[in-house]
Amino acid sequence: MTQKKPIRVGIMGFGQTGRQIYDLASRSDDVEVVAIADIGKPDILSYLLRSEVKQPERHTLEGNFLVNPNFKTRLMGIDTPAETPWDIFGVDAVIDSTGIYGDSGSMHDHLNNGAGRVILRTLPADTIDRIVMPGINESSITAADRMISAGSATTTALCLLLNILSRHFDIECGSMTTIHAYTSDQVLQDYAGSDMRRSRSAAKNIIPNGHEAQHWLGRVLPQFEGKITTSALNVPIHEGCLLDTNLVLSDASVTVEDINDAVRNSVGDYPGIVDVVEDPIVSSDVIGNPHSLLFDTKGTIKAGETIFKTLGWYENLGHAARLLDVVRLYAELDRQEGAA
């Protein structure tokens, strides 16, 4: 049997998500990260990578190349899509992990410079070809898709929960608050920014924020268009996030165990993506977990006749894994199209 050629991937932005994508790819046999665009100095980027992976000895720096046992990756000191020469590297897909270039114009810049596809780690800023979430709507993808979003870690966790429960229960409406670790775009000391609350120190405050998931849910799960409101609380922890979701059902006879069993019995439909935890875990226990939703059965509460509160854990590593899953989905589709 002819061995499949590795998928050639470029990464824009070598922050936490970019580093996690790179490390996951370095442990795979089907993805090769051929180039990374980031304005950080190569020795610093290498140092940050090795400081957080489990086997730092696997990663070395040779000039402007990151090297691991499976491939070499060119580091480029570039910080905008318009400058990045993806055509030189023959990339099949670029994962834009910056969280900055979510508009269609920037995505077109990636494409114009030689990327076969662009996949955002965030929700898009405007209209793109498709939002893809493995386990939910991967069957909707087409070979013509060029500008793609894999959602966000929070949006994916929420969509997975809604997708599972809506198969068993009629959900009338709901609300979600993510209790989210602070992010790199927040200040560590009080400092005047574009928003009053986000001008306060992330290291010592719980900071209420909005969340854009509610504006995009209908693109992934049309039945929830306008039914779910979303918000966020950024809290002073580094990693590990919690999805706090309240749902109003139409059936008053549903019990807590009905909700928990619905998720337990669905895990097999989402291998590597959804799992259930029965233990009384806390946020640090989820660090390093590659699932996009870790449903907490001890957190399910019935309030009144038809309102249920559920808890689900997740962290950024799960989203990095889903980004690579999306890359693989499109690569497989291209192979099928080419073989047809």
DRENKERO-794681 format. One record per residue: residue in three letters; x, y, z negated of N, C-alpha, C in turn. Coordinates in pm, whole numbers, padded with zeros to 5 digits, always signed. Atoms other than C-alpha are relative to their C-alpha. Layout:
<atoms>
ALAXYZXYZXYZ ...
</atoms>
This chain:
<atoms>
MET+00084-00119+00000+00000+00000+00000+00088+00124+00000 THR-00076-00124-00008+00131+00345+00095-00025+00085-00124 GLN+00015-00083+00118+00198+00558-00210-00046+00139+00038 LYS+00051-00134-00027+00005+00883-00220+00108+00103-00030 LYS-00092-00110+00025+00212+01197-00192-00049+00081-00119 PRO+00042-00083+00113+00211+01406-00511-00068+00128+00047 ILE+00067-00127-00028-00017+01708-00514+00096+00111-00038 ARG-00095-00109+00023+00200+02018-00481-00075+00120-00058 VAL+00072-00103+00075+00089+02277-00738+00092+00116-00033 GLY-00068-00119+00050+00198+02633-00807-00077+00054-00119 ILE+00064-00059+00118+00128+02806-01137+00035+00148-00005 MET-00024-00143+00024+00086+03180-01184-00031+00029-00146 GLY+00015-00028+00142+00142+03277-01545+00045-00120-00082 PHE-00055+00110+00078+00348+03066-01783-00019+00025-00149 GLY+00039-00009+00140+00167+03145-02107-00035-00139-00052 GLN+00029+00129+00061+00027+02871-02328-00066-00097+00097 THR+00068+00089-00093-00209+02732-02064+00094-00047+00111 GLY-00094+00038-00105+00056+02739-01793+00100-00103-00048 ARG-00096+00096+00054+00303+02558-02017-00065-00136-00023 GLN+00069+00127+00022+00046+02295-02110-00027-00072+00132 ILE+00022+00060-00132-00043+02238-01744+00130-00063+00050 TYR-00130+00050-00046+00327+02200-01660+00039-00128-00074 ASP-00040+00117+00077+00392+01954-01943-00087-00120+00034 LEU+00088+00111-00038+00086+01744-01856+00038-00054+00138 ALA-00038+00044-00135+00190+01737-01490+00131-00078-00004 SER-00130+00067+00006+00544+01633-01586-00012-00143-00049 ARG+00025+00136+00050+00394+01320-01746-00089-00080+00094 SER+00086+00069-00095+00184+01231-01444+00082-00051+00118 ASP-00068+00049-00120+00271+01048-01124-00066+00052+00127 ASP+00072-00045-00119+00040+01240-00892+00001+00151+00019 VAL-00004-00146-00010+00103+01612-00956+00144+00047-00017 GLU-00134-00057+00006+00424+01803-00889-00012+00152-00001 VAL-00001-00147+00007+00457+02164-01005+00126+00047+00071 VAL-00116-00035-00083+00682+02310-00736+00049+00142-00025 ALA-00042-00138+00023+00686+02679-00837-00086+00063-00108 ILE+00069-00075+00105+00592+02906-01127+00034+00147+00016 ALA-00020-00144-00008+00544+03282-01102-00029+00062-00137 ASP+00014-00067+00129+00601+03475-01425+00118+00096-00016 ILE-00106-00100+00012+00798+03788-01509+00095-00027-00116 GLY-00091+00033+00110+00955+03625-01816+00134-00050+00051 LYS-00132+00050-00034+01325+03547-01809+00001-00152-00005 PRO+00001+00147-00004+01392+03182-01716+00040-00065-00131 ASP-00044+00064+00124+01580+03106-02037-00104+00013-00110 ILE+00106-00017+00100+01296+03247-02247-00119-00090+00032 LEU+00111+00088-00039+01029+03061-02050+00033-00146-00036 SER-00042+00136+00033+01227+02739-02093-00002-00022-00151 TYR-00002+00009+00147+01274+02806-02464-00142-00014-00056 LEU+00138+00008+00049+00900+02864-02517-00062-00136+00032 LEU+00051+00132-00037+00816+02545-02329+00051-00106-00097 ARG-00059+00104+00084+01055+02333-02531-00038+00015-00146 SER+00036-00021+00141+00944+02491-02859-00135-00059-00036 GLU+00135+00045+00034+00591+02354-02829-00036-00138+00054 VAL+00032+00134-00050+00606+02022-02641+00052-00106-00097 LYS-00036+00106+00093+00639+01689-02821+00139-00057+00028 GLN-00131+00053-00037+00951+01582-02629+00080+00106+00074 PRO-00069-00110-00066+01154+01895-02561+00121-00044+00081 GLU-00119+00046-00072+01452+01692-02443-00033-00039+00144 ARG+00038+00033-00136+01255+01603-02128+00014+00120+00094 HIS+00002-00121-00080+01275+01963-02010+00132+00076-00014 THR-00125-00076+00000+01593+02144-01911-00011+00115+00101 LEU-00006-00114-00092+01679+02467-01731+00131-00008+00077 GLU-00117-00001-00087+01916+02462-01434-00009+00120+00091 GLY+00011-00124-00076+01961+02815-01306-00142+00054-00005 ASN+00138-00047-00008+01617+02925-01188-00099-00116+00017 PHE+00086+00116-00014+01472+02574-01199-00026-00064-00137 LEU+00035+00089+00110+01285+02392-01474+00009-00142+00054 VAL-00021+00137-00046+01376+02025-01451-00054-00097-00105 ASN+00045+00110+00086+01202+01719-01595+00023-00130+00076 PRO-00031+00126-00069+01236+01347-01510-00076-00022+00130 ASN+00082+00025-00119+00970+01373-01237+00017+00102+00112 PHE-00012-00101-00107+01036+01700-01050+00076+00123-00049 LYS-00063-00130+00026+01215+02037-01027-00099+00110+00037 THR+00095-00109-00022+01021+02365-01045+00074+00132+00009 ARG-00064-00130-00019+01138+02699-00909-00073+00106-00082 LEU+00055-00113+00076+01086+02993-01146+00021+00127+00079 MET-00006-00125-00076+01004+03322-00975-00043+00116-00090 GLY+00031-00117+00081+01011+03660-01150-00098+00091+00069 ILE+00104-00072-00075+00687+03777-00989-00125+00004-00086 ASP+00117-00010+00088+00372+03904-01159-00129+00038+00071 THR+00126-00027-00069+00112+03969-00886-00019-00102+00112 PRO+00026+00096-00109-00057+03733-00639+00048+00049+00135 ALA-00038-00054-00132+00022+03967-00348+00148-00018+00030 GLU-00145+00013-00019+00398+03919-00401+00048-00144+00010 THR-00046+00137+00022+00407+03542-00444+00004-00081+00129 PRO-00014+00070-00128+00543+03343-00145-00031-00150-00010 TRP+00037+00140+00015+00348+03021-00192+00029-00081+00127 ASP-00021+00072-00126+00398+02934+00176+00138-00067+00005 ILE-00135+00057+00001+00768+02870+00112+00001-00138-00065 PHE-00001+00122+00080+00679+02590-00129-00105-00101+00046 GLY+00100+00093-00051+00393+02432+00066-00098-00048-00105 VAL+00087+00041+00110+00156+02436-00230-00140-00036+00051 ASP+00138+00039-00030-00175+02252-00203-00098+00085-00079 ALA+00089-00080+00085-00325+02452-00489+00084+00084-00096 VAL-00058-00086+00102-00233+02742-00715-00097+00006-00117 ILE+00078-00021+00121-00358+02747-01072+00039+00135-00056 ASP-00026-00132+00057-00385+03108-01182-00039-00006-00147 SER+00024+00013+00144-00348+03081-01558+00026+00129-00075 THR-00029-00128+00065-00285+03449-01624-00118+00053-00081 GLY+00118-00061+00063-00643+03532-01724-00020+00143+00044 ILE+00006-00140-00046-00589+03861-01539-00060+00010+00139 TYR+00036-00013-00142-00643+03797-01169-00122-00086+00035 GLY+00121+00077-00022-00999+03670-01170-00091+00054+00108 ASP+00083-00058-00105-01132+03888-00889+00029-00068+00133 SER-00015+00068-00128-01184+03757-00538+00112+00059+00085 GLY-00109-00061-00075-00936+04009-00393+00134-00060-00035 SER-00126+00062+00043-00651+03868-00600+00008-00145+00044 MET+00001+00139-00046-00757+03515-00512+00030-00008+00149 HIS-00032-00006-00142-00748+03607-00144+00149+00024+00021 ASP-00144-00023-00012-00392+03733-00198+00077-00132-00012 HIS-00063+00132+00012-00292+03384-00317-00016-00078+00129 LEU+00027+00076-00122-00457+03230-00012+00078+00054+00118 ASN-00072-00062-00112-00304+03479+00230+00149-00028-00005 ASN-00143+00028+00014+00039+03395+00090+00031-00149+00004 GLY-00031+00139-00028+00004+03026+00164-00060-00104-00092 ALA+00064+00099+00088-00195+02864-00119-00115-00067+00073 GLY+00112+00069-00060-00433+02596+00001-00131+00031-00070 ARG+00114-00038+00084-00671+02671-00286+00051+00077-00120 VAL-00032-00068+00125-00678+02892-00593-00101-00044-00105 ILE+00086+00044+00109-00815+02764-00922+00028+00086-00121 LEU-00013-00088+00116-00877+03007-01207-00018-00078-00129 ARG+00022+00060+00131-00841+02907-01570-00111+00071-00076 THR+00103-00079+00064-01104+03168-01656-00125+00003+00086 LEU+00117-00029-00080-01453+03254-01545+00035+00114+00095 PRO-00038-00101-00101-01441+03471-01231-00055+00138-00033 ALA+00046-00138+00017-01481+03847-01219-00110+00035+00099 ASP+00104-00025-00100-01703+03834-00910-00027-00130+00077 THR+00046+00117-00073-01836+03597-00645+00117-00080+00057 ILE-00099+00092-00056-01622+03295-00556-00074-00119+00060 ASP+00064+00113-00065-01685+02964-00382-00072-00092-00098 ARG+00062+00099+00088-01755+02746-00683+00061+00004-00139 ILE-00046+00029+00135-01730+02693-01058-00014-00151-00018 VAL-00001+00146+00008-01633+02330-01117+00037-00044-00140 MET-00028+00056+00131-01651+02144-01447-00006-00152+00008 PRO-00001+00146-00006-01541+01779-01442-00094-00060-00104 GLY+00099+00063+00087-01808+01555-01589-00138+00057+00014 ILE+00130-00064-00013-02087+01792-01491-00040+00016+00146 ASN+00044-00033-00136-02091+01915-01133+00108-00027+00106 GLU-00106+00026-00098-01787+01766-00956-00054-00052+00132 SER+00057+00052-00124-02017+01604-00700-00040+00111+00096 SER+00043-00112-00084-02101+01952-00568+00112+00057+00085 ILE-00112-00065-00068-01752+02033-00439+00000-00033+00149 THR-00014+00022-00144-01682+02069-00067+00143+00034+00042 ALA-00134-00025-00050-01363+02072+00137+00019+00145+00040 ALA-00009-00141-00040-01444+02429+00241+00028+00093-00117 ASP-00024-00085+00116-01406+02559-00116+00146+00042-00005 ARG-00137-00051+00010-01100+02781-00147+00021+00079-00130 MET-00012-00079+00124-01167+03010-00446-00089-00066-00105 ILE+00069+00088+00095-01259+02803-00750+00035+00044-00141 SER-00025-00019+00142-01296+02853-01123-00031-00130-00073 ALA+00027+00115+00087-01271+02575-01379-00068+00046-00128 GLY+00068-00053+00118-01466+02793-01623+00100+00045-00105 SER-00091-00028+00112-01310+02843-01964-00016-00114-00099 ALA+00009+00108+00098-01247+02614-02259-00134+00005-00072 THR+00126-00015+00071-01551+02754-02439-00119-00033+00088 THR+00112+00024-00091-01782+02749-02138-00012-00147+00033 THR+00003+00142-00030-01684+02392-02054-00058-00079-00117 ALA+00053+00070+00117-01751+02273-02410-00150+00019-00012 LEU+00143-00028+00009-02090+02444-02411-00078-00073+00108 CYS+00070+00065-00111-02190+02311-02069-00006-00151-00020 LEU+00002+00143+00026-02092+01958-02167-00106-00035-00105 LEU+00101+00024+00104-02304+01977-02483-00141+00011+00056 LEU+00133-00021-00057-02605+02116-02296-00034-00109+00101 ASN+00023+00102-00101-02566+01866-02015-00039-00133-00064 ILE+00031+00125+00070-02568+01573-02258-00137+00006-00065 LEU+00125-00005+00077-02855+01688-02479-00122+00019+00089 SER+00115-00025-00088-03076+01803-02191-00046-00127+00071 ARG+00041+00129-00058-03079+01445-02060-00097-00074-00092 HIS+00081+00071+00099-03257+01337-02377-00113+00084-00059 PHE+00096-00087+00066-03448+01640-02503-00032+00121+00088 ASP+00039-00122-00068-03638+01937-02366+00047+00119-00083 ILE-00058-00114+00071-03436+02245-02468-00066+00128+00051 GLU+00070-00121-00040-03639+02566-02466+00093+00120+00011 CYS-00096-00112-00001-03361+02813-02550+00105-00026-00107 GLY-00102+00019+00101-03057+02857-02767+00100+00113-00004 SER-00109-00097+00012-02755+03055-02876+00126-00074-00040 MET-00130+00058+00032-02386+02975-02903+00094+00109-00048 THR-00110-00084+00045-02113+03139-03106+00125-00086-00006 THR-00127+00070+00013-01757+03027-03057+00082+00067-00109 ILE-00093-00048+00102-01537+03063-03363+00138-00031+00055 HIS-00112+00018-00093-01224+03116-03161+00130+00050-00060 ALA-00133-00046+00040-00855+03136-03241+00032+00131+00071 TYR-00034-00126-00065-00710+03478-03169+00083-00025+00125 THR-00061+00019-00131-00571+03528-02823+00111+00102+00023 SER-00118-00081-00024-00263+03690-02673-00034+00143+00043 ASP+00036-00137-00039-00457+03995-02552-00054+00081-00117 GLN+00038-00075+00120-00542+04094-02911+00126+00056-00067 VAL-00113-00061+00070-00322+04319-03123+00017-00064-00137 LEU-00027+00058+00131-00153+04187-03437-00005+00103-00112 GLN+00019-00112+00093-00158+04528-03606-00107+00092+00059 ASP+00098-00095-00052-00433+04789-03581+00066+00094+00100 TYR-00060-00081-00108-00366+04971-03255-00111+00038+00096 ALA+00109-00050-00083-00593+05188-03043+00000-00068+00137 GLY+00015+00065-00129-00720+04990-02745-00129+00044+00068 SER+00119-00036-00078-01016+04988-02507-00129-00023-00075 ASP+00119+00036+00075-01260+04855-02767+00030+00018-00149 MET-00026-00029+00142-01299+04956-03133+00033-00125-00079 ARG-00025+00120+00079-01322+04607-03276+00129-00070+00043 ARG-00122+00066-00047-01047+04468-03055+00124+00085-00024 SER-00114-00082+00042-00826+04753-03176+00047-00036-00141 ARG-00036+00042+00135-00817+04585-03517+00088-00123+00002 SER-00099+00107+00008-00553+04336-03627-00065-00138+00009 ALA+00049+00137-00014-00623+03982-03506+00053-00090-00110 ALA-00063+00085+00101-00396+03847-03779-00068+00006-00135 LYS+00061-00013+00134-00612+03965-04069-00150+00029+00003 ASN+00143-00030-00009-00969+04005-03942-00077-00107+00075 ILE+00095+00069-00086-01269+03812-03815-00060+00108+00090 ILE+00038-00107-00094-01351+04011-03501-00112-00048+00092 PRO+00110+00038-00089-01693+03983-03333+00026+00045+00144 ASN-00017-00029-00142-01684+03970-02954-00119-00054+00078 GLY+00095+00060-00091-01918+03909-02668+00065-00119+00069 HIS-00055+00109-00080-01878+03603-02448-00079-00011+00130 GLU+00062-00009-00131-01947+03589-02076-00062-00130+00049 ALA+00052+00129-00046-02053+03223-02059-00146+00009+00042 GLN+00143-00006-00029-02422+03316-02061-00029+00051+00141 HIS+00023-00055-00133-02382+03502-01731+00030-00101+00111 TRP-00041+00096-00102-02241+03197-01551-00061-00138-00018 LEU+00056+00131+00026-02428+02904-01705-00088-00049+00115 GLY+00092+00037-00107-02685+02910-01428+00070-00053+00124 ARG-00075+00050-00115-02413+02845-01169+00037-00147-00017 VAL-00039+00138+00029-02327+02515-01339-00121-00084-00037 LEU+00122+00069+00045-02656+02416-01506-00119+00093+00028 PRO+00107-00095-00039-02937+02598-01320-00119+00000-00095 GLN+00116+00006+00089-03200+02481-01569+00015+00087-00125 PHE-00023-00084+00118-03040+02699-01837+00018+00148+00035 GLU-00009-00140-00040-03042+03024-01640-00087+00086-00092 GLY+00073-00094+00086-03139+03299-01888-00049-00057-00131 LYS+00052+00063+00121-03204+03054-02173+00097+00000-00118 ILE-00102+00012+00105-02877+03066-02369+00075+00132-00013 THR-00083-00118+00026-02708+03366-02530+00132-00045-00064 THR-00131+00042+00049-02339+03353-02615+00077+00117-00061 SER-00083-00101+00066-02100+03540-02843+00122-00070-00059 ALA-00124+00055+00054-01763+03495-03011+00039+00070-00128 LEU-00068-00056+00118-01589+03547-03342+00145-00043+00009 ASN-00143+00032+00001-01211+03566-03311+00049+00003-00144 VAL-00042+00015+00139-01057+03446-03635+00153-00015-00006 PRO-00147-00001+00008-00696+03464-03763+00062-00139-00018 ILE-00073+00125-00009-00585+03113-03674+00058-00009+00141 HIS-00074+00003-00126-00348+03021-03391-00064-00094+00102 GLU+00056+00099-00092-00516+02712-03242-00117-00071-00066 GLY+00115+00075+00049-00834+02508-03275-00123+00088-00004 CYS+00120-00083-00011-01178+02646-03188-00124-00084-00031 LEU+00123+00067+00041-01532+02564-03298-00118+00058+00074 LEU+00120-00039-00073-01851+02573-03092-00118-00018-00095 ASP+00115+00000+00090-02148+02665-03315-00123+00032+00085 THR+00111-00013-00094-02465+02608-03111-00132-00027-00070 ASN+00135+00016+00053-02829+02654-03212-00096-00017+00117 LEU+00091+00031-00110-03093+02499-02987-00142-00019-00051 VAL+00142+00016+00030-03471+02517-02993-00056-00107+00095 LEU+00057+00108-00079-03633+02193-02878-00152+00010+00003 SER+00146-00004-00010-03993+02138-02773-00067-00108-00084 ASP+00054+00115+00071-04036+01816-02973+00038+00005-00147 ALA-00025-00010+00144-04071+01844-03350+00038-00133-00063 SER-00029+00132+00058-04022+01469-03399+00148-00038+00008 VAL-00144+00030-00014-03650+01478-03304+00070+00014-00134 THR-00075-00001+00126-03414+01401-03593+00147+00029+00024 VAL-00145-00021-00008-03051+01474-03671+00067-00121+00063 GLU-00061+00119-00056-02963+01113-03592-00031-00016+00148 ASP+00031+00003-00143-03141+01140-03258+00100+00084+00078 ILE-00097-00088-00066-02914+01430-03167+00138-00065+00002 ASN-00132+00062+00009-02600+01255-03290+00011-00124+00088 ASP-00004+00122-00081-02688+00927-03120+00003+00033+00148 ALA-00001-00039-00142-02753+01105-02791+00141+00029+00047 VAL-00139-00032-00037-02395+01233-02792+00086-00125-00011 ARG-00079+00124+00015-02246+00909-02928-00016-00091+00122 ASN+00028+00094-00109-02413+00707-02653+00039+00055+00136 SER-00037-00062-00127-02299+00951-02383+00151+00007+00022 VAL-00145-00015-00009-01925+00942-02455+00057-00078+00118 GLY-00050+00082-00109-01871+00664-02204-00022+00059+00138 ASP+00025-00067-00129-02011+00885-01928+00100+00112+00027 TYR-00095-00112-00012-01736+01144-01991+00136-00044-00051 PRO-00127+00052+00052-01412+00945-02034+00110+00104+00002 GLY-00109-00096+00013-01129+01161-02161-00045+00144-00010 ILE+00051-00136-00001-01355+01465-02162-00081+00031-00126 VAL+00083-00017+00119-01602+01417-02450+00031-00112-00098 ASP-00014+00101+00104-01552+01238-02780-00081+00044-00121 VAL+00077-00026+00121-01727+01217-03116+00090-00023-00120 VAL-00074+00019+00125-01576+01259-03461-00100-00014-00114 GLU+00089+00025+00113-01744+01118-03770+00063+00049-00131 ASP-00072-00042+00120-01481+01242-04019-00019+00150-00025 PRO+00013-00144+00033-01495+01580-04200+00126+00078+00038 ILE-00123-00065-00046-01225+01745-03986-00010+00152-00013 VAL-00009-00147-00003-01111+02108-03983+00078+00039+00126 SER-00053-00047-00128-00962+02323-03708+00139-00056+00034 SER-00135+00048-00030-00601+02207-03742+00001-00146+00045 ASP+00006+00141-00039-00710+01846-03690-00025-00019+00149 VAL+00031+00013-00143-00811+01918-03331+00118+00039+00088 ILE-00117-00042-00078-00472+02055-03224+00064-00121+00067 GLY-00058+00110-00076-00329+01836-02950-00103-00096+00056 ASN+00105+00087-00052-00665+01680-02864-00033+00041+00143 PRO+00020-00037-00140-00711+01666-02483-00145+00001+00046 HIS+00141-00001-00038-01092+01639-02488-00051+00144+00008 SER+00059-00133-00012-01300+01938-02383-00108+00023-00104 LEU+00101-00011+00106-01564+01865-02649+00019-00115-00096 LEU-00008+00098+00108-01514+01685-02979-00119+00026-00091 PHE+00127-00024+00070-01867+01659-03118+00011-00046-00145 ASP-00011+00023+00143-01886+01678-03499-00135-00044-00056 THR+00131+00050+00043-02169+01455-03621-00038+00053-00138 LYS+00032-00050+00134-02141+01588-03977-00049+00144+00004 GLY+00042-00139-00010-02218+01938-03848-00142+00020+00050 THR+00135-00013-00055-02564+01862-03708-00100+00024-00112 ILE+00098-00039+00101-02841+02030-03907-00133+00031+00069 LYS+00132-00038-00050-03217+02053-03849-00054+00112-00087 ALA+00053-00116+00072-03365+02390-03944-00145+00022+00043 GLY+00140-00012-00038-03743+02405-03952-00044-00121+00081 GLU+00057+00112-00074-03939+02191-03707+00077-00036+00127 THR-00056+00029-00133-03753+02227-03379+00137+00062+00025 ILE-00130-00064-00020-03424+02414-03433+00111-00089-00053 PHE-00115+00080+00040-03097+02224-03442+00128+00081+00014 LYS-00135-00059-00003-02748+02349-03524+00099-00112+00022 THR-00104+00101-00025-02456+02152-03382+00137+00066-00002 LEU-00138-00046-00001-02079+02184-03412+00082-00087+00095 GLY-00091+00072-00089-01818+02090-03154+00135+00067+00000 TRP-00135-00053+00005-01441+02131-03163+00067-00009+00136 TYR-00080+00006-00123-01198+02203-02881+00123+00086-00018 GLU-00116-00088-00003-00861+02356-02810+00050+00012+00143 ASN-00040-00038-00136-00673+02490-02510+00055-00116+00081 LEU-00058+00112-00072-00502+02161-02422-00105-00071+00085 GLY+00106+00063-00076-00834+02014-02314-00030+00074+00128 HIS+00027-00078-00121-00887+02300-02071+00113-00013+00101 ALA-00113+00022-00091-00537+02259-01927-00016-00134+00073 ALA+00022+00131-00062-00620+01892-01865-00111+00006+00104 ARG+00111-00010-00097-00948+01986-01692+00044+00074+00125 LEU-00051-00071-00117-00766+02230-01464+00071-00096+00095 LEU-00065+00099-00084-00550+01945-01341-00101-00099+00057 ASP+00106+00087-00052-00862+01729-01308-00065+00063+00123 VAL+00060-00068-00115-01009+01991-01074+00094-00006+00120 VAL-00098+00014-00108-00689+01991-00868-00010-00139+00063 ARG+00008+00138-00050-00717+01613-00839-00130-00025+00077 LEU+00128+00018-00069-01085+01626-00740+00008+00049+00144 TYR-00008-00055-00135-01010+01848-00443+00103-00074+00085 ALA-00099+00076-00075-00700+01652-00343-00060-00130+00050 GLU+00065+00125-00040-00902+01332-00336-00103+00026+00110 LEU+00096-00034-00104-01175+01502-00134+00070+00025+00133 ASP-00077-00025-00124-00915+01620+00118+00048-00132+00060 ARG-00044+00129-00052-00779+01265+00146-00114-00073+00068 GLN+00116+00067-00059-01127+01129+00210-00039+00065+00133 GLU+00034-00070-00124-01194+01398+00470+00101-00034+00110 GLY-00103+00031-00098-00863+01323+00639-00007-00141+00052 ALA+00010+00140-00041-00931+00951+00646-00126-00028+00080 ALA+00130+00022-00067-01282+00994+00788+00016+00009+00153 
</atoms>
